[in-house]
């Protein structure tokens, strides 16, 4: 009987400890941030619309607006949730996106600044 009881008590202790740890864990803090990103390599309206579409369809990004396409630098305004996506992920997504003409990744993030943050 002791051989059966000891493992059962050990298993019960493990489940109790995990449940207690889960209750004490701090929830992920979500902020809504608005960032301005200057991107070079956006040559035409096709580039602009495909990049905007890719960004806005990514989980955690609520809204994307942009100036007219300018190869030297196009300004994007991106509203996103910090609990779902990071600035680094947004940068990577932009810089790994294919252009409409060459199929390569012509985009480079030049500057990032924050316009506001909401709770």
MARMARSE-23036 format. One record per residue (C-alpha): x, y, z; residue number from 1; residue in three letters. Coordinates in Angstrom, 1 decimal, decimal comma, always signed. Layout:
REM residues N
{rec {X; Y; Z}; NUM; "ALA"}
...
***
This chain:
REM residues 119
{rec {+0,0; +0,0; +0,0}; 1; "UNK"}
{rec {+2,9; +2,4; +0,8}; 2; "UNK"}
{rec {+4,4; +1,8; -2,6}; 3; "UNK"}
{rec {+1,2; +3,0; -4,2}; 4; "UNK"}
{rec {+0,4; +5,9; -1,8}; 5; "UNK"}
{rec {+3,8; +7,6; -2,0}; 6; "UNK"}
{rec {+3,8; +8,2; -5,8}; 7; "UNK"}
{rec {+0,2; +9,3; -5,6}; 8; "UNK"}
{rec {+1,0; +11,9; -2,9}; 9; "UNK"}
{rec {+4,0; +13,0; -4,9}; 10; "UNK"}
{rec {+1,9; +13,5; -8,0}; 11; "UNK"}
{rec {-0,8; +15,4; -6,1}; 12; "UNK"}
{rec {+1,9; +17,7; -4,7}; 13; "UNK"}
{rec {+3,3; +18,4; -8,2}; 14; "UNK"}
{rec {-0,2; +19,3; -9,5}; 15; "UNK"}
{rec {-0,9; +21,5; -6,5}; 16; "UNK"}
{rec {+2,4; +23,3; -6,9}; 17; "UNK"}
{rec {+1,7; +24,0; -10,6}; 18; "UNK"}
{rec {-1,7; +25,3; -9,9}; 19; "UNK"}
{rec {-0,4; +27,6; -7,2}; 20; "UNK"}
{rec {+2,4; +28,9; -9,6}; 21; "UNK"}
{rec {-0,2; +29,6; -12,3}; 22; "UNK"}
{rec {-2,4; +31,6; -9,9}; 23; "UNK"}
{rec {+0,6; +33,7; -8,8}; 24; "UNK"}
{rec {+1,9; +34,4; -12,4}; 25; "UNK"}
{rec {+1,5; +37,9; -13,5}; 26; "UNK"}
{rec {-0,7; +38,4; -16,6}; 27; "UNK"}
{rec {+1,0; +39,8; -19,7}; 28; "UNK"}
{rec {+0,5; +43,5; -19,8}; 29; "UNK"}
{rec {-1,1; +44,7; -23,0}; 30; "UNK"}
{rec {-0,5; +48,2; -24,4}; 31; "UNK"}
{rec {-1,7; +49,6; -27,6}; 32; "UNK"}
{rec {+1,2; +51,5; -29,2}; 33; "UNK"}
{rec {+1,3; +53,8; -32,2}; 34; "UNK"}
{rec {+4,6; +53,9; -34,0}; 35; "UNK"}
{rec {+5,8; +55,8; -37,0}; 36; "UNK"}
{rec {+8,2; +53,8; -39,3}; 37; "UNK"}
{rec {+10,1; +55,3; -42,2}; 38; "UNK"}
{rec {+10,8; +52,6; -44,8}; 39; "UNK"}
{rec {+13,0; +52,9; -47,8}; 40; "UNK"}
{rec {+12,6; +51,0; -51,0}; 41; "UNK"}
{rec {+8,8; +51,5; -51,5}; 42; "UNK"}
{rec {+8,8; +52,3; -55,2}; 43; "UNK"}
{rec {+5,2; +52,3; -56,3}; 44; "UNK"}
{rec {+1,6; +52,0; -55,1}; 45; "UNK"}
{rec {+1,7; +48,2; -55,6}; 46; "UNK"}
{rec {+4,6; +48,0; -53,1}; 47; "UNK"}
{rec {+2,7; +50,3; -50,7}; 48; "UNK"}
{rec {-0,6; +48,4; -50,8}; 49; "UNK"}
{rec {+1,0; +44,9; -50,5}; 50; "UNK"}
{rec {+3,1; +46,0; -47,5}; 51; "UNK"}
{rec {+0,1; +47,6; -45,8}; 52; "UNK"}
{rec {-2,0; +44,5; -46,4}; 53; "UNK"}
{rec {+0,7; +42,2; -45,0}; 54; "UNK"}
{rec {+1,1; +44,3; -41,9}; 55; "UNK"}
{rec {-2,6; +44,8; -41,1}; 56; "UNK"}
{rec {-3,3; +41,1; -41,6}; 57; "UNK"}
{rec {-0,7; +40,2; -38,9}; 58; "UNK"}
{rec {-2,1; +39,3; -35,5}; 59; "UNK"}
{rec {-1,8; +42,1; -33,1}; 60; "UNK"}
{rec {-1,7; +45,0; -35,6}; 61; "UNK"}
{rec {-4,9; +47,0; -35,7}; 62; "UNK"}
{rec {-4,3; +49,7; -38,2}; 63; "UNK"}
{rec {-1,7; +50,7; -40,8}; 64; "UNK"}
{rec {-1,7; +54,0; -42,7}; 65; "UNK"}
{rec {+1,0; +55,4; -45,0}; 66; "UNK"}
{rec {+2,1; +58,4; -47,0}; 67; "UNK"}
{rec {+2,5; +58,2; -50,8}; 68; "UNK"}
{rec {+5,2; +55,8; -52,0}; 69; "UNK"}
{rec {+8,7; +57,3; -52,1}; 70; "UNK"}
{rec {+11,7; +55,1; -52,8}; 71; "UNK"}
{rec {+13,9; +57,2; -50,4}; 72; "UNK"}
{rec {+11,5; +56,9; -47,5}; 73; "UNK"}
{rec {+7,8; +56,3; -47,0}; 74; "UNK"}
{rec {+6,2; +56,9; -43,6}; 75; "UNK"}
{rec {+3,9; +54,3; -42,1}; 76; "UNK"}
{rec {+1,8; +54,7; -39,0}; 77; "UNK"}
{rec {+1,2; +51,3; -37,3}; 78; "UNK"}
{rec {-1,1; +50,7; -34,3}; 79; "UNK"}
{rec {-0,4; +47,4; -32,5}; 80; "UNK"}
{rec {-0,8; +45,4; -29,3}; 81; "UNK"}
{rec {+2,4; +44,8; -27,3}; 82; "UNK"}
{rec {+1,1; +41,5; -25,9}; 83; "UNK"}
{rec {+0,8; +40,0; -29,4}; 84; "UNK"}
{rec {+3,5; +41,6; -31,5}; 85; "UNK"}
{rec {+6,8; +43,4; -30,9}; 86; "UNK"}
{rec {+8,6; +46,2; -32,7}; 87; "UNK"}
{rec {+11,3; +43,7; -33,7}; 88; "UNK"}
{rec {+8,7; +41,4; -35,3}; 89; "UNK"}
{rec {+7,2; +44,3; -37,2}; 90; "UNK"}
{rec {+10,7; +45,4; -38,4}; 91; "UNK"}
{rec {+11,4; +41,8; -39,6}; 92; "UNK"}
{rec {+8,1; +41,5; -41,4}; 93; "UNK"}
{rec {+8,8; +44,7; -43,3}; 94; "UNK"}
{rec {+12,3; +43,9; -44,2}; 95; "UNK"}
{rec {+11,6; +40,3; -45,3}; 96; "UNK"}
{rec {+8,6; +41,3; -47,5}; 97; "UNK"}
{rec {+9,0; +40,9; -51,2}; 98; "UNK"}
{rec {+8,7; +43,9; -53,6}; 99; "UNK"}
{rec {+6,2; +43,8; -56,4}; 100; "UNK"}
{rec {+8,8; +44,2; -59,2}; 101; "UNK"}
{rec {+11,8; +42,1; -58,3}; 102; "UNK"}
{rec {+10,5; +39,5; -55,9}; 103; "UNK"}
{rec {+13,4; +40,3; -53,6}; 104; "UNK"}
{rec {+13,2; +42,2; -50,2}; 105; "UNK"}
{rec {+13,9; +45,8; -51,1}; 106; "UNK"}
{rec {+12,6; +47,4; -47,9}; 107; "UNK"}
{rec {+14,7; +48,7; -45,1}; 108; "UNK"}
{rec {+13,5; +50,3; -41,9}; 109; "UNK"}
{rec {+15,3; +53,6; -41,5}; 110; "UNK"}
{rec {+13,7; +55,1; -38,4}; 111; "UNK"}
{rec {+11,1; +54,2; -35,7}; 112; "UNK"}
{rec {+9,5; +56,6; -33,4}; 113; "UNK"}
{rec {+6,5; +56,3; -31,0}; 114; "UNK"}
{rec {+3,5; +58,6; -31,4}; 115; "UNK"}
{rec {+1,5; +57,5; -28,4}; 116; "UNK"}
{rec {+0,5; +54,5; -26,2}; 117; "UNK"}
{rec {-2,8; +53,6; -24,8}; 118; "UNK"}
{rec {-3,9; +51,2; -22,0}; 119; "UNK"}
***
